[in-house]
Amino acid sequence: MFPGHSVLQVPVPQLEDFVRARTMHYDASYLSPDPNHVHAHVTALGPFAPELTDDIERRVAAIAAETPAFDFVLERVATFPDGIIHLVPDPDEPFRKLTARLAAEFPEHPPYEGRYGDVAPHLTLDLRSHTVTENTTRALLEGVLPARCRATRLDLAWYQPHATGLRRSWPLA
């Protein structure tokens, strides 16, 4: 995580219990007491602007209003080279289009600070270690997957120890 940063994200309430438990395991200071904040999410653009100005709010609201709500399924578990175990949304194209639209509107905030050539939509589950693997993670998700989901809103969340929470939310069209 990028300490003290905001993220535009699509919440995935179906995986909230799992992601909250893993957040508690790794660093409980990132758990939000805000019941409207959904820890389980697919990042649309982050890190994002540290302050929400009227201009930024208007531009994000316009993009959300132009983005139709969409269905997706989370079932395939994968691991990035850095060890992040994640779920791959199917289809991923609506997420890619949303990220591309936001990145074009806010070029001063490239996805993941421009660290990756391909910004693969994903929902982070865990971190690979000597005791955590794709298989152990998949086993913990038995009965949860496949998760049939619907993207209905875009949230601006703030992530900082003891200060994580929802800043603003916009409905998708």
TIRO-2110 file (N, C-alpha, C; in Angstrom, 1 decimal):
// TIRO-2110
0.8, -1.2, 0.0, N, 1, A
0.0, 0.0, 0.0, CA, 1, A
0.9, 1.2, 0.0, C, 1, A
0.3, 2.3, -0.5, N, 2, A
1.0, 3.6, -0.5, CA, 2, A
0.4, 4.3, 0.8, C, 2, A
1.3, 4.5, 1.8, N, 3, A
0.8, 5.1, 3.1, CA, 3, A
0.1, 6.4, 2.9, C, 3, A
-1.0, 6.6, 3.5, N, 4, A
-1.7, 7.9, 3.4, CA, 4, A
-2.1, 8.3, 2.0, C, 4, A
-3.0, 7.5, 1.4, N, 5, A
-3.3, 7.8, 0.0, CA, 5, A
-4.8, 7.5, -0.2, C, 5, A
-5.3, 8.1, -1.3, N, 6, A
-6.7, 7.8, -1.7, CA, 6, A
-6.7, 6.9, -2.9, C, 6, A
-7.8, 6.2, -3.1, N, 7, A
-8.0, 5.3, -4.2, CA, 7, A
-9.4, 5.4, -4.7, C, 7, A
-9.6, 5.5, -6.0, N, 8, A
-10.9, 5.3, -6.6, CA, 8, A
-11.1, 3.8, -6.8, C, 8, A
-12.2, 3.3, -6.3, N, 9, A
-12.3, 1.8, -6.3, CA, 9, A
-13.8, 1.4, -6.5, C, 9, A
-13.9, 0.2, -7.0, N, 10, A
-15.3, -0.4, -7.2, CA, 10, A
-15.4, -1.4, -6.0, C, 10, A
-16.4, -1.2, -5.1, N, 11, A
-16.5, -2.1, -4.0, CA, 11, A
-17.1, -3.4, -4.4, C, 11, A
-16.6, -4.4, -3.7, N, 12, A
-17.1, -5.8, -3.9, CA, 12, A
-17.5, -6.4, -2.6, C, 12, A
-18.8, -6.1, -2.1, N, 13, A
-19.2, -6.5, -0.8, CA, 13, A
-19.2, -8.0, -0.6, C, 13, A
-19.3, -8.8, -1.7, N, 14, A
-19.4, -10.3, -1.6, CA, 14, A
-18.1, -10.8, -0.9, C, 14, A
-17.0, -10.1, -1.0, N, 15, A
-15.7, -10.6, -0.5, CA, 15, A
-15.3, -9.8, 0.7, C, 15, A
-16.2, -9.0, 1.3, N, 16, A
-15.8, -8.1, 2.4, CA, 16, A
-15.3, -8.9, 3.6, C, 16, A
-16.0, -10.0, 4.0, N, 17, A
-15.6, -10.7, 5.2, CA, 17, A
-14.2, -11.3, 5.1, C, 17, A
-13.9, -11.8, 3.9, N, 18, A
-12.6, -12.4, 3.7, CA, 18, A
-11.5, -11.3, 3.7, C, 18, A
-11.7, -10.2, 3.0, N, 19, A
-10.7, -9.2, 2.9, CA, 19, A
-10.5, -8.5, 4.3, C, 19, A
-11.6, -8.3, 5.0, N, 20, A
-11.5, -7.7, 6.4, CA, 20, A
-10.6, -8.6, 7.3, C, 20, A
-10.9, -9.9, 7.2, N, 21, A
-10.1, -10.8, 8.0, CA, 21, A
-8.6, -10.8, 7.7, C, 21, A
-8.3, -10.7, 6.4, N, 22, A
-6.9, -10.7, 6.0, CA, 22, A
-6.3, -9.4, 6.3, C, 22, A
-7.0, -8.3, 6.2, N, 23, A
-6.5, -7.0, 6.7, CA, 23, A
-6.2, -7.0, 8.1, C, 23, A
-7.1, -7.6, 8.9, N, 24, A
-6.9, -7.7, 10.4, CA, 24, A
-5.6, -8.5, 10.6, C, 24, A
-5.4, -9.6, 9.9, N, 25, A
-4.3, -10.4, 10.1, CA, 25, A
-3.0, -9.6, 9.8, C, 25, A
-2.9, -8.9, 8.8, N, 26, A
-1.7, -8.2, 8.4, CA, 26, A
-1.5, -6.8, 9.1, C, 26, A
-2.5, -6.0, 9.2, N, 27, A
-2.4, -4.7, 9.8, CA, 27, A
-3.8, -4.2, 10.2, C, 27, A
-4.2, -4.4, 11.4, N, 28, A
-5.6, -4.0, 11.8, CA, 28, A
-5.7, -2.5, 11.8, C, 28, A
-4.6, -1.8, 11.8, N, 29, A
-4.8, -0.3, 11.8, CA, 29, A
-5.4, 0.2, 10.5, C, 29, A
-5.5, -0.7, 9.4, N, 30, A
-6.1, -0.3, 8.2, CA, 30, A
-7.6, -0.6, 8.1, C, 30, A
-8.1, -1.2, 9.2, N, 31, A
-9.6, -1.5, 9.2, CA, 31, A
-10.3, -0.3, 9.5, C, 31, A
-11.4, -0.1, 8.7, N, 32, A
-12.2, 1.1, 8.9, CA, 32, A
-13.4, 0.8, 9.8, C, 32, A
-13.7, 1.8, 10.7, N, 33, A
-14.9, 1.6, 11.5, CA, 33, A
-16.1, 2.0, 10.7, C, 33, A
-15.9, 2.7, 9.6, N, 34, A
-17.0, 3.2, 8.8, CA, 34, A
-17.8, 2.0, 8.1, C, 34, A
-19.0, 1.8, 8.4, N, 35, A
-19.8, 0.7, 7.8, CA, 35, A
-20.0, 0.8, 6.3, C, 35, A
-19.9, 2.0, 5.8, N, 36, A
-20.0, 2.2, 4.4, CA, 36, A
-18.8, 2.0, 3.5, C, 36, A
-17.6, 1.9, 4.2, N, 37, A
-16.4, 1.6, 3.5, CA, 37, A
-16.3, 0.1, 3.3, C, 37, A
-16.0, -0.3, 2.0, N, 38, A
-15.9, -1.7, 1.7, CA, 38, A
-14.4, -1.9, 1.4, C, 38, A
-13.8, -2.7, 2.2, N, 39, A
-12.3, -3.1, 2.0, CA, 39, A
-12.1, -3.9, 0.8, C, 39, A
-13.0, -4.8, 0.5, N, 40, A
-12.9, -5.6, -0.7, CA, 40, A
-13.3, -4.8, -1.9, C, 40, A
-12.3, -4.6, -2.9, N, 41, A
-12.5, -3.8, -4.0, CA, 41, A
-11.6, -4.1, -5.2, C, 41, A
-12.0, -3.6, -6.3, N, 42, A
-11.1, -3.6, -7.5, CA, 42, A
-10.7, -2.1, -7.7, C, 42, A
-9.4, -1.9, -7.7, N, 43, A
-9.0, -0.5, -7.8, CA, 43, A
-9.2, 0.0, -9.3, C, 43, A
-9.8, 1.2, -9.3, N, 44, A
-10.0, 1.8, -10.6, CA, 44, A
-8.9, 2.8, -10.9, C, 44, A
-8.4, 3.5, -9.9, N, 45, A
-7.3, 4.4, -10.1, CA, 45, A
-6.7, 4.7, -8.7, C, 45, A
-5.4, 4.4, -8.5, N, 46, A
-4.8, 4.7, -7.3, CA, 46, A
-3.3, 4.6, -7.4, C, 46, A
-2.5, 5.3, -6.6, N, 47, A
-3.1, 6.3, -5.7, CA, 47, A
-3.7, 7.5, -6.4, C, 47, A
-4.6, 8.2, -5.8, N, 48, A
-5.3, 9.3, -6.4, CA, 48, A
-5.0, 10.6, -5.6, C, 48, A
-5.7, 11.6, -6.0, N, 49, A
-5.5, 13.0, -5.4, CA, 49, A
-5.6, 12.9, -3.9, C, 49, A
-4.7, 13.6, -3.2, N, 50, A
-4.8, 13.6, -1.8, CA, 50, A
-6.0, 14.4, -1.2, C, 50, A
-6.4, 15.4, -2.0, N, 51, A
-7.5, 16.2, -1.6, CA, 51, A
-8.6, 16.2, -2.7, C, 51, A
-9.9, 16.2, -2.2, N, 52, A
-11.0, 16.2, -3.1, CA, 52, A
-11.5, 17.6, -3.3, C, 52, A
-11.2, 18.2, -4.4, N, 53, A
-11.6, 19.6, -4.7, CA, 53, A
-12.9, 19.5, -5.4, C, 53, A
-13.6, 20.6, -5.5, N, 54, A
-14.9, 20.7, -6.3, CA, 54, A
-14.7, 20.2, -7.7, C, 54, A
-13.6, 20.7, -8.3, N, 55, A
-13.3, 20.3, -9.7, CA, 55, A
-13.1, 18.8, -9.9, C, 55, A
-12.3, 18.2, -9.0, N, 56, A
-12.0, 16.8, -9.1, CA, 56, A
-13.3, 16.0, -8.9, C, 56, A
-14.1, 16.4, -7.9, N, 57, A
-15.4, 15.8, -7.6, CA, 57, A
-16.3, 15.8, -8.8, C, 57, A
-16.4, 17.0, -9.5, N, 58, A
-17.2, 17.1, -10.7, CA, 58, A
-16.7, 16.2, -11.8, C, 58, A
-15.4, 16.1, -12.0, N, 59, A
-14.9, 15.3, -13.1, CA, 59, A
-15.1, 13.8, -12.8, C, 59, A
-14.9, 13.4, -11.6, N, 60, A
-15.1, 12.0, -11.2, CA, 60, A
-16.6, 11.6, -11.4, C, 60, A
-17.5, 12.5, -10.9, N, 61, A
-18.9, 12.3, -11.0, CA, 61, A
-19.4, 12.2, -12.4, C, 61, A
-18.8, 13.0, -13.3, N, 62, A
-19.2, 12.9, -14.7, CA, 62, A
-18.8, 11.5, -15.3, C, 62, A
-17.6, 11.0, -14.9, N, 63, A
-17.1, 9.7, -15.4, CA, 63, A
-18.0, 8.6, -14.9, C, 63, A
-18.4, 8.7, -13.6, N, 64, A
-19.2, 7.6, -13.0, CA, 64, A
-20.6, 7.7, -13.7, C, 64, A
-21.1, 8.9, -14.0, N, 65, A
-22.4, 9.0, -14.6, CA, 65, A
-22.5, 8.5, -16.0, C, 65, A
-21.3, 8.4, -16.7, N, 66, A
-21.2, 7.9, -18.1, CA, 66, A
-20.8, 6.5, -18.1, C, 66, A
-20.6, 5.8, -17.0, N, 67, A
-20.1, 4.4, -16.9, CA, 67, A
-21.3, 3.6, -16.5, C, 67, A
-21.8, 2.7, -17.4, N, 68, A
-22.9, 1.9, -17.0, CA, 68, A
-22.5, 0.9, -15.9, C, 68, A
-23.4, 0.6, -15.0, N, 69, A
-23.2, -0.5, -14.0, CA, 69, A
-23.0, -1.8, -14.8, C, 69, A
-22.2, -2.7, -14.3, N, 70, A
-22.0, -3.9, -15.0, CA, 70, A
-21.8, -5.1, -14.1, C, 70, A
-22.0, -6.3, -14.6, N, 71, A
-21.9, -7.6, -13.9, CA, 71, A
-20.5, -8.2, -14.2, C, 71, A
-20.0, -8.9, -13.2, N, 72, A
-18.8, -9.6, -13.3, CA, 72, A
-18.7, -10.8, -12.3, C, 72, A
-17.9, -11.7, -12.6, N, 73, A
-17.7, -12.9, -11.7, CA, 73, A
-16.3, -12.9, -11.3, C, 73, A
-16.1, -13.2, -10.0, N, 74, A
-14.8, -13.5, -9.4, CA, 74, A
-14.7, -15.0, -9.1, C, 74, A
-13.8, -15.6, -9.7, N, 75, A
-13.6, -17.1, -9.5, CA, 75, A
-12.2, -17.5, -9.6, C, 75, A
-11.4, -16.9, -10.6, N, 76, A
-10.1, -17.4, -10.9, CA, 76, A
-9.1, -16.7, -9.9, C, 76, A
-8.4, -17.5, -9.2, N, 77, A
-7.3, -17.0, -8.3, CA, 77, A
-6.0, -17.1, -9.0, C, 77, A
-5.2, -16.0, -8.9, N, 78, A
-3.9, -15.9, -9.6, CA, 78, A
-2.9, -15.2, -8.6, C, 78, A
-1.7, -15.2, -9.0, N, 79, A
-0.6, -14.5, -8.2, CA, 79, A
0.2, -13.7, -9.1, C, 79, A
0.4, -12.4, -8.8, N, 80, A
1.4, -11.5, -9.5, CA, 80, A
2.8, -11.9, -9.1, C, 80, A
3.8, -11.5, -9.9, N, 81, A
5.2, -11.9, -9.6, CA, 81, A
5.6, -11.3, -8.3, C, 81, A
5.0, -10.3, -7.8, N, 82, A
5.4, -9.8, -6.5, CA, 82, A
4.8, -10.5, -5.3, C, 82, A
4.0, -11.6, -5.6, N, 83, A
3.4, -12.4, -4.5, CA, 83, A
2.0, -12.1, -4.1, C, 83, A
1.4, -11.0, -4.7, N, 84, A
0.0, -10.7, -4.4, CA, 84, A
-0.9, -11.7, -5.0, C, 84, A
-1.6, -12.4, -4.1, N, 85, A
-2.6, -13.4, -4.5, CA, 85, A
-3.9, -12.6, -4.7, C, 85, A
-4.6, -12.8, -5.9, N, 86, A
-5.8, -12.0, -6.2, CA, 86, A
-6.8, -12.8, -7.0, C, 86, A
-8.0, -12.2, -7.1, N, 87, A
-9.0, -12.7, -8.0, CA, 87, A
-9.0, -11.8, -9.3, C, 87, A
-9.3, -12.5, -10.4, N, 88, A
-9.3, -11.9, -11.7, CA, 88, A
-10.8, -11.7, -12.1, C, 88, A
-11.3, -10.5, -12.3, N, 89, A
-12.7, -10.3, -12.7, CA, 89, A
-12.9, -10.8, -14.1, C, 89, A
-14.1, -11.4, -14.3, N, 90, A
-14.5, -11.8, -15.7, CA, 90, A
-15.9, -11.3, -15.9, C, 90, A
-16.0, -10.4, -16.9, N, 91, A
-15.0, -9.9, -17.8, CA, 91, A
-14.2, -8.8, -17.1, C, 91, A
-13.0, -8.5, -17.6, N, 92, A
-12.2, -7.4, -17.0, CA, 92, A
-12.3, -6.2, -17.8, C, 92, A
-12.9, -6.2, -19.0, N, 93, A
-12.9, -5.1, -19.9, CA, 93, A
-13.6, -3.9, -19.3, C, 93, A
-14.7, -4.0, -18.6, N, 94, A
-15.4, -2.8, -18.0, CA, 94, A
-14.4, -2.1, -17.0, C, 94, A
-13.7, -2.9, -16.2, N, 95, A
-12.7, -2.3, -15.3, CA, 95, A
-11.6, -1.6, -16.1, C, 95, A
-11.1, -2.2, -17.1, N, 96, A
-10.0, -1.6, -17.9, CA, 96, A
-10.5, -0.3, -18.5, C, 96, A
-11.7, -0.3, -19.0, N, 97, A
-12.3, 1.0, -19.6, CA, 97, A
-12.4, 2.1, -18.6, C, 97, A
-12.9, 1.7, -17.4, N, 98, A
-13.0, 2.7, -16.3, CA, 98, A
-11.7, 3.2, -15.9, C, 98, A
-10.7, 2.4, -15.8, N, 99, A
-9.3, 2.9, -15.4, CA, 99, A
-8.8, 3.7, -16.5, C, 99, A
-8.9, 3.3, -17.7, N, 100, A
-8.4, 4.1, -18.9, CA, 100, A
-9.1, 5.5, -18.9, C, 100, A
-10.3, 5.5, -18.7, N, 101, A
-11.1, 6.8, -18.7, CA, 101, A
-10.6, 7.7, -17.6, C, 101, A
-10.5, 7.2, -16.4, N, 102, A
-10.0, 8.0, -15.2, CA, 102, A
-8.5, 8.4, -15.4, C, 102, A
-7.7, 7.5, -15.9, N, 103, A
-6.3, 7.9, -16.1, CA, 103, A
-6.1, 9.0, -17.2, C, 103, A
-7.0, 8.9, -18.2, N, 104, A
-7.0, 10.0, -19.2, CA, 104, A
-7.4, 11.3, -18.7, C, 104, A
-8.4, 11.3, -17.8, N, 105, A
-8.9, 12.5, -17.2, CA, 105, A
-8.0, 13.1, -16.1, C, 105, A
-7.2, 12.2, -15.5, N, 106, A
-6.3, 12.6, -14.4, CA, 106, A
-4.9, 12.1, -14.7, C, 106, A
-4.2, 12.6, -15.8, N, 107, A
-2.9, 12.1, -16.1, CA, 107, A
-1.9, 12.3, -15.0, C, 107, A
-2.1, 13.3, -14.1, N, 108, A
-1.2, 13.5, -13.0, CA, 108, A
-1.2, 12.4, -12.0, C, 108, A
-2.1, 11.5, -12.1, N, 109, A
-2.3, 10.3, -11.2, CA, 109, A
-2.3, 9.0, -12.0, C, 109, A
-1.2, 8.6, -12.6, N, 110, A
-1.2, 7.4, -13.4, CA, 110, A
-1.5, 6.2, -12.5, C, 110, A
-2.1, 5.1, -13.0, N, 111, A
-2.4, 3.9, -12.2, CA, 111, A
-1.1, 3.4, -11.6, C, 111, A
-1.2, 3.1, -10.3, N, 112, A
0.0, 2.6, -9.5, CA, 112, A
1.2, 3.4, -9.8, C, 112, A
1.1, 4.7, -9.9, N, 113, A
2.2, 5.6, -10.1, CA, 113, A
3.0, 5.2, -11.4, C, 113, A
2.4, 4.5, -12.3, N, 114, A
3.0, 4.2, -13.6, CA, 114, A
4.0, 3.0, -13.5, C, 114, A
3.9, 2.3, -12.4, N, 115, A
4.9, 1.2, -12.1, CA, 115, A
4.7, 0.0, -13.1, C, 115, A
3.5, -0.2, -13.6, N, 116, A
3.2, -1.4, -14.4, CA, 116, A
2.7, -1.0, -15.8, C, 116, A
3.2, -1.8, -16.8, N, 117, A
2.8, -1.5, -18.2, CA, 117, A
1.3, -1.9, -18.4, C, 117, A
0.9, -3.1, -17.9, N, 118, A
-0.4, -3.6, -18.0, CA, 118, A
-1.1, -3.5, -16.6, C, 118, A
-2.1, -2.6, -16.5, N, 119, A
-2.8, -2.5, -15.2, CA, 119, A
-3.9, -3.5, -15.2, C, 119, A
-3.6, -4.7, -14.6, N, 120, A
-4.6, -5.8, -14.6, CA, 120, A
-5.6, -5.6, -13.5, C, 120, A
-6.9, -5.5, -13.8, N, 121, A
-7.9, -5.4, -12.8, CA, 121, A
-7.8, -6.7, -11.9, C, 121, A
-8.0, -6.4, -10.6, N, 122, A
-7.9, -7.5, -9.7, CA, 122, A
-8.5, -7.1, -8.3, C, 122, A
-8.8, -8.1, -7.5, N, 123, A
-9.2, -7.9, -6.1, CA, 123, A
-8.1, -8.6, -5.3, C, 123, A
-7.4, -7.9, -4.5, N, 124, A
-6.3, -8.4, -3.7, CA, 124, A
-6.9, -9.3, -2.6, C, 124, A
-6.3, -10.5, -2.4, N, 125, A
-6.7, -11.4, -1.4, CA, 125, A
-5.7, -11.6, -0.3, C, 125, A
-4.4, -11.8, -0.7, N, 126, A
-3.4, -12.2, 0.3, CA, 126, A
-2.0, -12.0, -0.3, C, 126, A
-1.0, -12.3, 0.5, N, 127, A
0.4, -12.2, 0.0, CA, 127, A
1.0, -13.6, 0.2, C, 127, A
1.6, -14.1, -0.9, N, 128, A
2.3, -15.4, -0.9, CA, 128, A
3.4, -15.4, 0.2, C, 128, A
3.5, -16.5, 0.9, N, 129, A
4.5, -16.7, 1.9, CA, 129, A
4.8, -18.2, 2.0, C, 129, A
5.6, -18.6, 2.9, N, 130, A
5.8, -20.1, 3.1, CA, 130, A
4.6, -20.8, 3.6, C, 130, A
3.6, -20.1, 4.1, N, 131, A
2.3, -20.7, 4.6, CA, 131, A
1.1, -20.3, 3.8, C, 131, A
1.3, -19.3, 2.9, N, 132, A
0.1, -18.8, 2.1, CA, 132, A
0.4, -19.0, 0.7, C, 132, A
-0.5, -19.8, 0.0, N, 133, A
-0.3, -20.0, -1.4, CA, 133, A
-1.6, -19.8, -2.1, C, 133, A
-1.6, -19.9, -3.4, N, 134, A
-2.9, -19.9, -4.2, CA, 134, A
-3.8, -21.0, -3.7, C, 134, A
-3.3, -22.2, -3.4, N, 135, A
-4.1, -23.3, -3.0, CA, 135, A
-4.7, -23.1, -1.6, C, 135, A
-3.9, -22.6, -0.7, N, 136, A
-4.4, -22.3, 0.7, CA, 136, A
-5.5, -21.2, 0.7, C, 136, A
-5.2, -20.2, -0.2, N, 137, A
-6.2, -19.1, -0.3, CA, 137, A
-7.5, -19.6, -0.9, C, 137, A
-7.4, -20.4, -2.0, N, 138, A
-8.5, -21.0, -2.7, CA, 138, A
-9.3, -21.8, -1.7, C, 138, A
-8.7, -22.6, -0.8, N, 139, A
-9.4, -23.4, 0.2, CA, 139, A
-10.2, -22.5, 1.1, C, 139, A
-9.6, -21.4, 1.6, N, 140, A
-10.3, -20.5, 2.5, CA, 140, A
-11.5, -19.9, 1.8, C, 140, A
-11.5, -19.8, 0.5, N, 141, A
-12.6, -19.2, -0.2, CA, 141, A
-13.7, -20.3, -0.7, C, 141, A
-13.5, -21.5, -0.2, N, 142, A
-14.5, -22.5, -0.6, CA, 142, A
-15.9, -22.1, -0.1, C, 142, A
-16.8, -22.2, -1.1, N, 143, A
-18.2, -21.8, -0.8, CA, 143, A
-18.5, -20.4, -1.0, C, 143, A
-17.4, -19.6, -1.2, N, 144, A
-17.6, -18.1, -1.5, CA, 144, A
-17.5, -17.9, -3.1, C, 144, A
-16.6, -18.7, -3.7, N, 145, A
-16.4, -18.6, -5.1, CA, 145, A
-17.2, -19.6, -5.9, C, 145, A
-17.8, -19.3, -7.0, N, 146, A
-17.6, -18.1, -7.7, CA, 146, A
-18.5, -17.0, -7.1, C, 146, A
-18.0, -15.8, -7.1, N, 147, A
-18.8, -14.6, -6.5, CA, 147, A
-19.4, -13.9, -7.7, C, 147, A
-20.7, -13.9, -7.8, N, 148, A
-21.4, -13.1, -8.9, CA, 148, A
-21.6, -11.7, -8.4, C, 148, A
-21.0, -10.7, -9.1, N, 149, A
-21.0, -9.4, -8.5, CA, 149, A
-21.6, -8.4, -9.6, C, 149, A
-21.9, -7.2, -9.1, N, 150, A
-22.4, -6.1, -9.9, CA, 150, A
-21.7, -4.8, -9.4, C, 150, A
-21.0, -4.2, -10.4, N, 151, A
-20.4, -2.9, -10.1, CA, 151, A
-21.5, -1.8, -10.2, C, 151, A
-21.8, -1.2, -9.1, N, 152, A
-22.9, -0.2, -9.1, CA, 152, A
-22.4, 1.2, -8.6, C, 152, A
-21.2, 1.3, -8.1, N, 153, A
-20.7, 2.6, -7.7, CA, 153, A
-19.2, 2.6, -7.7, C, 153, A
-18.7, 3.9, -7.7, N, 154, A
-17.3, 4.2, -7.6, CA, 154, A
-17.1, 4.9, -6.3, C, 154, A
-16.2, 4.4, -5.5, N, 155, A
-15.9, 5.0, -4.2, CA, 155, A
-14.5, 5.7, -4.2, C, 155, A
-14.4, 6.7, -3.5, N, 156, A
-13.1, 7.4, -3.1, CA, 156, A
-12.8, 7.0, -1.7, C, 156, A
-11.8, 6.1, -1.5, N, 157, A
-11.5, 5.7, -0.2, CA, 157, A
-10.1, 6.3, 0.2, C, 157, A
-9.9, 6.5, 1.5, N, 158, A
-8.7, 7.0, 2.0, CA, 158, A
-8.1, 5.8, 2.8, C, 158, A
-6.8, 5.5, 2.6, N, 159, A
-6.1, 4.5, 3.3, CA, 159, A
-4.9, 5.1, 4.1, C, 159, A
-5.0, 4.9, 5.4, N, 160, A
-3.9, 5.4, 6.3, CA, 160, A
-4.2, 4.7, 7.6, C, 160, A
-3.1, 4.3, 8.3, N, 161, A
-3.3, 3.6, 9.6, CA, 161, A
-4.2, 4.5, 10.5, C, 161, A
-5.2, 3.8, 11.1, N, 162, A
-6.2, 4.4, 12.0, CA, 162, A
-7.0, 5.6, 11.4, C, 162, A
-7.0, 5.7, 10.1, N, 163, A
-7.8, 6.7, 9.4, CA, 163, A
-8.4, 6.2, 8.1, C, 163, A
-8.5, 4.9, 7.9, N, 164, A
-9.0, 4.4, 6.6, CA, 164, A
-10.6, 4.6, 6.6, C, 164, A
-11.1, 5.0, 5.4, N, 165, A
-12.5, 5.1, 5.3, CA, 165, A
-13.0, 5.6, 4.0, C, 165, A
-14.3, 5.7, 3.8, N, 166, A
-14.9, 6.2, 2.6, CA, 166, A
-15.0, 7.7, 2.7, C, 166, A
-14.5, 8.3, 1.6, N, 167, A
-14.5, 9.8, 1.5, CA, 167, A
-15.8, 10.2, 0.7, C, 167, A
-16.1, 9.5, -0.4, N, 168, A
-17.2, 9.9, -1.3, CA, 168, A
-17.5, 8.8, -2.2, C, 168, A
-18.8, 8.7, -2.6, N, 169, A
-19.2, 7.6, -3.5, CA, 169, A
-20.1, 8.2, -4.6, C, 169, A
-19.9, 7.6, -5.8, N, 170, A
-20.7, 8.1, -6.9, CA, 170, A
-21.4, 6.8, -7.6, C, 170, A
-22.7, 6.9, -7.8, N, 171, A
-23.3, 5.8, -8.5, CA, 171, A
-22.9, 5.7, -10.0, C, 171, A
-22.8, 4.4, -10.5, N, 172, A
-22.6, 4.2, -11.9, CA, 172, A
-23.9, 4.4, -12.6, C, 172, A
-23.9, 4.7, -13.9, N, 173, A
-25.1, 4.9, -14.6, CA, 173, A
-26.0, 3.6, -14.7, C, 173, A
END
